[in-house]
Amino acid sequence: MNLFQKAIDMSRIYRKNSKIEAIILAGSVSKNLQDEFSDIELHILWSSAPTDDDRQEPINEVNGTILSYHPYEEKEWSEAFLDQDGIKFEISSFLSVTVEYFISEVVEGYETDVDKQCIAASIDDGISLFGEEKINTLKDRVATYPICLSNQMILENLSLGSRWNNRMALLKRQDWLMLYDVICGVQKNLFGILFGLNHMYVSHPVYKWMQYNIEQMQIKPDNLYDRMTNILIGDPKTALYQLEILINDVIVLIKKHHPDLDITEHKRNLDM
């Protein structure tokens, strides 16, 4: 099944509604990473709030089966459905002014909130299916990644939290759930730093597409994907040791590429 063509076909149904200003293909299909488990993510930008009829009419037109349907929450309407061929669609609807506000928060206010950055990322690397002029205007706004945002991503993610300092106790106690929660959390922090170093907007709240994102990075420790993988699936004692080395390697990159950024206090709190 050609998911990209499916997305185009579905966008043609949505664009019949005159309140829709733009449609963006996001997610794995937009990155050409789709597989047999993938769904289709569409971001719909509206000039005014969609009604239930506005949201449900396209689903009815393809004899769709609604899987989830959420009211307006966190400045978003969202629903998921299967079309007549069993293809899953994830729809996220926003007012255009909301997307513009989120972009301002990120590129002018240096907002590190991952949900807002995900919107910026979907604009930056998403594919326009409708409203190209509108989308290109938004793309221009996110085209330059601010150095101040890079600094904020580094500083906020370099704070690994107090539980990291208790890692050896967790290992000795064999408190595996808590230990691996710490390990995964630190790896996400390192990813946040590397996204900042590489001037990349965070594209998923839990850093999905790890291998793909690492391939896009110009600034990164050597063999990063293999090292991240081995930390997760290897011996836990060795994993902690390797993670400590990886943290130090990332700090070296920070010093090299942001020599004026003061991370003295952050290093002191790392307990390594």
N, C-alpha and C positions, 0 to 999 in steps of 0.2 A: 504494500500500500504506500503510495506516494504522499507522505504527510505534508510536504510543502504545497503540493497542489491542492490537497484537502483544505489547508489553511487559506489559500487564495479563494477557493470556492466558497468557504464559509464567510470570508470577508465580503464577498459580493452580496451575500444575503444581509449582513449587518449594515452595509453602507446604504441600503435602501432607506434607512431611517435618517431623516434630515437633521436630527439633533446630533448625529455622530460626526465629529470633525476629523478624526484620524483613527487608524487601526494599525497596531504594531504587532508583528510576530516576534515573540520573545522565546526564552527557554532553549531547550536542546535542539529543536528544529531550526531555529534561527542560526545556530552555530554549526549546523550540519553534523550534530552528534547523536542524532536519533537512532534508536534501536527498537527491538520488538516490544520494549516496555514503555516507550515514550508516549506522551500525550502532546497535544498542541496547545500552546499558551498564547492567548490573544489579549492584548491590552487595548481597551476601547476608551477613546477620549470623547467626552460629551460636552456640548455647549450648555446644557442644562440637565438637571437630575433625571435619570431614566425612571420611568414607571415600571411596575411589574409587567405590564403588557409589552413595553419596549424591550425588556430583558427576555421575556419568554417567547415572543413571536418568532425570532430566528430559530429557537430550539424546536418549536412546533413545526416550522417549515421543513425541517429535516427529520421529522418524526423522532425527535430525540427523547432520551430518557434522562431526567434530571437526577443527578447523584447527590448534589448538595446545592443549597440556595441560601445565601446569607443577606441580611439586610445591610443598610449602610453602616459600616463599622470602620473606624480608623481612616475615614475619608475615602473609603472604597466600597464598591458593590462587587460581590464575587459569586460565581456559580460554576458548577462543573456538570457536564452532561456527556452522554454517549450518543453519537449520531446513529443513523440506521445501519451503518456498517460496523458499529461497535468501536469506533474511534473516539477516544476521550478528549474533550475540550475543557481547558481551564480558562475561564473568562474573568478578567479583572477590569472593572470599569471605574474610571475617574473623571471628574470634571477637568476640563483642560486647564482651568485656573489653578486647580489643586496640583497638577503636575508641574506647572510653571512655578508655583510656590515651593514645592519640594526641590526643584532644581536650584532655585535661589538659595534655599537653606544649605544646599551642598556646596555650590560653587562660589557663593558669596559669604555664607555664614560658616563654611568649613565644617558642616555637620557630619559626624561620623556614624550616625544612626544607620544601621545596615538596611532597614526597610526603605529609607529615603534614598540611600545609595543604590539600592536595587532598581529604583525607578530611573535614576540617572543612568545606570548601566544599560537598562532596557532601551533607553533613548539612544545611547551612544552606540551600541552594537546590535540593536534590533533592526528588523527589516520592515520597511514601510509597505503596507498593503493598501492603504488608502490615506488620502490627505498628505501627499508628499510635501507640499509647500509648508504646511504646519509642522510636520515632523522634521524637515530640514532646518527650520528656524530653531526648534528645540535642540537638534543635533549641534548646531552652531554654538549654542549656549554651554554645552557640556564638553565641547571639543578640547578646551584647554583645562587641564587638571591643575588646580591651584597648589602652589608649593606649601601654602599654609595648611591645606587639607592633608597633604603628605605628612607634614610635621605632626598634626593632630593624630593621625592614624598611628604613627610611630609611638608617640608618647602614651596614648591611651592603651595601646595593645602591649606595650612593654611592661605595664603593671600586671604581673602574672597572678597576683592574689596571694593571700596568706596560706592557702592550702598547698601551694607549690612548695613552700618552705617546710611542709610536713610530709613531703613525699617519701622520705626514708622510713618514717614511722609507719606509713601506710603499707609500704613494701614489707617491712618486717612483720607487721600484723597480718599480712596477706589479705588486706581489706581491698579486694580486687575491684569491686564496683566503684568505690570512691577513688582508688588510684587511677583507674583508666578514665574516669571522668576528668580527673586533673590532667592526665596526659593529653586527652583529646582537647580539653580547654586550652592548654598551652599551645598545642599545634594550631588551633584556630587563631590564637593571638599572633603567632608567628606569621600566619597567612595574612592577617590584617596588616601587620607591619610591611610585609612584602608587597601587598596591594598598594600601600602608600608609597613605598620606595619606587614602584614601577608605574606610578600615576595611573592606576587602574581602579575604576569604581567597583565596589563589591557587587558581584552579580547574583549572589544567592546568600540568604541569611545564615546558612550553615556551611558555606563554601563548597557547594556541589561542584562537580566537574574538576576535581583536583588536578588530574593529569593534564587536562586541556589548559587550565589556568597557568600551571607551571610552565607549559610550553610557550605561553604568551609572554612570560616574564623575561626581561633582559637582565635584571639584577636579581640574583638568587645564589644560594650556596650550591656548590657542585653536587650533582647526583641527588637533587632534592627529592624527587618523587620516590626513588628507591629508599632513601633514608626515612622519609615520612612513613612509607609502607612498612618497613622493617620495625620501626618503633611501635607500630600498632599490632603487628602479628608476631614479633619476636619475644624472646625471654624478657620478662618484665624488668629484671635488674639491669640487663644490658640496654633495654629500652630507655630507662632513666638516664643512664650514662650517655647514650647516643643523643638523647634529647638535650642534655646539658651542653654537649659539644655543638649541636645545631643552634642553640640559643646564642652561644658565643660567636658562631660564624655569622649569624644575623647581626649581632652587635657590631662586628667588624665592618659589615656592609653599611650600617647606619653611620659609623664614624667616617667611612670613606666618602659616602654620597651626601651626608648632611653634617659636615665637620663643625658647623656652628651651632648645632642643636645640643643643648645641655641635657645629657641623660645620666649625669653623675648620681643623682638621688635614685633613679630607677635601677641602676646597676647595683647600688648599695643594698637595695631591698630584694635582690634576686637570690641572695644567700647561696652563692656558688663559689 
